[in-house]
Amino acid sequence: MGPVRVALLGTGRMGAAIAKRLSAAGHELVLWNRTAERAREVGVGRVAASVEEAVTDAEVVLSILYDAGAVLDVLGRVRPQGQLFVQMSTAGPDTEEKLAEHLEASGSRLLTAPILGSVPAIEQGSALILVGGDSDAFESARPVLEAFGQAEFVGTRRAAAALKLLNNAMLGAVSLAAAELLAAGEREGLDAKTLFRLLTRTVPYLQARSRSYLDRDHTSTLFEVGAIVKDLDLALDAAHAAGAAMPVSGQARELYGLVAGEHGHDEMTAVIELFSR
């Protein structure tokens, strides 16, 4: 398959990494960001002045925005013309269905495709992309998605969105547990590096945040405190609507919320500061 005309809406850290992979794969790329300068700083593709301009000639429209409000605002401005929309933001199952009503009424198709992994995984092409929606639409989008990750079809849009939320709830709970245990070890006078090494034997993913935990440097962000609070809220809402109890996730959300005022834009490992007070 040859180059695809792709519009990418949102050029934050994740969006910028996706854009560079798409450009390197030879796709024809148009970028849009609420702050145009951030789109220009990516250094690839053409920057559109508006959302409407960005999507006009696109075959595939990717969106990676901060939250449900941004998704509905930005894609709500679009006049669908048969494009294939791939919504990658973590916005929750209900947002996906509202979006589908708007886009599919005019003959466009919508896939929900949240990403598991952060910027380094996208840069390496190893991020896992959970895709929900029509299977034929998935096959159409696959060449674009596989430019920056491993695309896995998981069924419905709702399933893809819910799987992402539960994965992030797990991420939040495990990260919180590591913070609590490291702080307890410090009070016991244990060697922090030794304890952290043992924790990473159980949860290898923690290794990517070694500096954040051990040096208490929370400025290099893979997942901000504010973002995990948002995602835990979405996960709790979805689970409670389904009649599921989520006491551990609820406690995690409360504790992250306690540090969000001071550390909202810091790495979520900043929750360790709560245990050091």
N, C-alpha and C positions, 0 to 999 in steps of 0.2 A: 504494500500500500504506500502511496506517495505522501507528500506533505499534506497536512490537514490545516485548514484555516481555524485557528484557535483564538478565542478571546479569553483573557484571564482577568477576573475582577477581584482585586485585592492583592497588593504587593508588599505585605508585611514580611517578616522573616521567612515564613513558610512559603508565601506566594512568590517571593523573590527567588528562592531556591528552585521552586517548580519552574518558573519562567526560564531560568538558565538551562535547566535540563531539557525543556521543550525546544528551546532555541538550538541547543547542541544536537538534538535529534532531527533538526531540519524542518520543523513545523513553522508555518507562517503565523506569527504571533502579534496580537494587539493587546496592550496592557491598559488597564484603568485602575486608578486608586483615588480615594477621596482627596488625598493630598497628591497632586500630580507630580510634584518634585520627587516623591518617593518612588514613583513608577519610573521616572527618568533615570534615577540613580541605579536602577537594576542593570542598565546598560545593554539590554537586548530588546528586540521587537520595536513596534511603533506604539507610541503613547497616545491614547484617545482623549479627547477633551471631555467626553461624557460617556455614561454607561450606554446610552442609545447608540452613539457612534461606534463604540467598541464592539457591540454585538451584531451590527447591521449585516455584515458580510460573513460572519463566522459560521462555520459548520458545527463546531463544538464550543460551548461556553462553559468555562470552569469558574467557580466562585469559591473563594476561601476568605471569609470575612469573620469578624470577631464573635458576633452573637446573633440570636434570633432577630432582634430588632434591626440590625444592620442587613441581614439577609432579606427580610421582608421589605425593607426600605429600598435597597438597591435593586433587587430583582423585580420589585413591584413597579419600577419605572420602565421596565422592558416591554416592548411590544413584540411578542413572540411571532416568528415568521418561519417556523418549522425547524429551528435549530435544536440540537441535542444539548440540554443543560445538564451539567454535572455539578451537584452542590456538595462541596467538601467541608464546609464549615460545621462545627459542632453546635447545632442549634436545636436539637431535640425532635422527636418523631412528629409532634403536632405541627411544627413549623413546616416540615417537609410536605405534609398533606395540604396545608394552606397554599403552599407554593405550587403544588401540582395542579390545584384548581385553577390558578391563574395562568400557568404556562400551557397546560395540556388542552385547555379550552380552545386554543388557537392552532392546534395541530403540532405543537412542539412536544418533545419528550423530556422527561426528567429522571435522572438517576441520583440517588443519594450515595455519596462515596467518601465517608470520613476516612482520615488517615491515621494509622497507628504508627507513631514514630515522629521524631522531630527533625530539625534542619539537617543534622548529619546523615540521617537515614535517607532523606530525600536526595542529598548530594551524592550519596553512594548508590542511589537507585534501589535501595533495599527496604524502603517503607512499605508497610502492608496497607493496601487500600481495600476497605470493605465496601462492596458495591451492591446496592439494592435497587430493584426496579424491573423493567422489562429485560428479558435475557437477550433479545435481539439488539436492543439499545446498548446493552453491555458490550456485545461483540463489536458494535460500531465504535464505541469509546475506547476499547481495549488498546489500540495502537497509541493513543494519546496518553492514557494512564500509565502504560508500561514504559513510557519515556522517563518516568521518575519513581516508579515503585512496582510492587507485585500486586496485581489486581486479583481479588478473589470475590466471586459472585456468591452472595449469602442469602438471596431470596428477595423479600420485599424491601421497599424503602424504609418502612418502620423497623424492620429487623436490623438493617444496617445502622440506623441511627441509635437504636437501643443497645446494640452490641458495643458501639463506640462509648456510650455513656457508662456502661457497666465496666468496660475495660478501664476507663479513666477513674471510676470510683475505686477500683482495685489499686490502681497506681497511687491514688491519693491516700488510701488506707495503709498501704505498704510503706510509703514514704514517711507517713506520720509515725508508724510503728518504729521505723529505723531511727527517727529523730528522738523519740521517747527513750529508746534503749541506749542510744549513744549518750544522751544526757544522764541517764541513770548510771551508766558505766563511769562517766566522768566523776560523779559524786562518790562512787565507790573507789576512785583512785586507779581505775584500770587504764591500761595503755589504749588510747583511742584507735590507733592504727591496727592493733591486734584485734580489737573488738570489731572494727569495721570489716577487716578481712574475713572474720568468721561470719558476719552478717551477709557479706556478698557471696559466700559459699551457698547460702540458702536462697538469696535473691540476687542473682548476678547483675540484674539491671542497675542496682545501686551504684555499681562501679563508675558509671558515667557521671555520677554526682559526687565523686570522692572529695574534690576540692571544696565543694559547697558544704559538705558535712564536716570535714576535718579541719578546714581553715576558716569555717564560718564566713565564707565569701559567697554571698548570694546574688552577686551582680551579673554573673554570666548565666543568662536565663535560657532554659529549655522549655520550662512550663511555669508560668508566673502564678503566684499565690491567688491573684484575682481571677485567673482563668480556672484554677481548680475549684474555687468557690462557685463560680458560674456552672461548671460542669457537674459538681455534686448537687447543686440545686436542681438541675435538669434531670439527673439520675433519680433523685428522691421523688420528684414530681411524677416521673414516668412510673416508677415502682409503686408508689402509693396509689396511683390511678388504676394500676393492675391488681391492687389488693395485697401487695408484697410488703413485708416488714423490712426495714433497712436501718436497724439501730446502730450498727458499726459505722456505716456511711454517714448517718445523721450526726454521730459524735465527731467524726472527722470533719464534717462541714462546719460544726460549731467551733472547733479548735482552729481550723484555718481562718475562719472568720475573725477570730480574736486577734490575729496578727495582720489581717488584711489592711487595716487602716494605716499601719506603719510600713508594711512590706508588700503592699498589693502588687507592685511592679517588679518585685524580686523573685528569684527562684523559689519554688515552693518548699525547698529545704529550710527556708527562713522560719518555718514553724518550730524548728528546734530552739529558737530563741524564747519561745513560750515556756519551755521547761528549764530554762536557765535563770528565770526571774526569781 
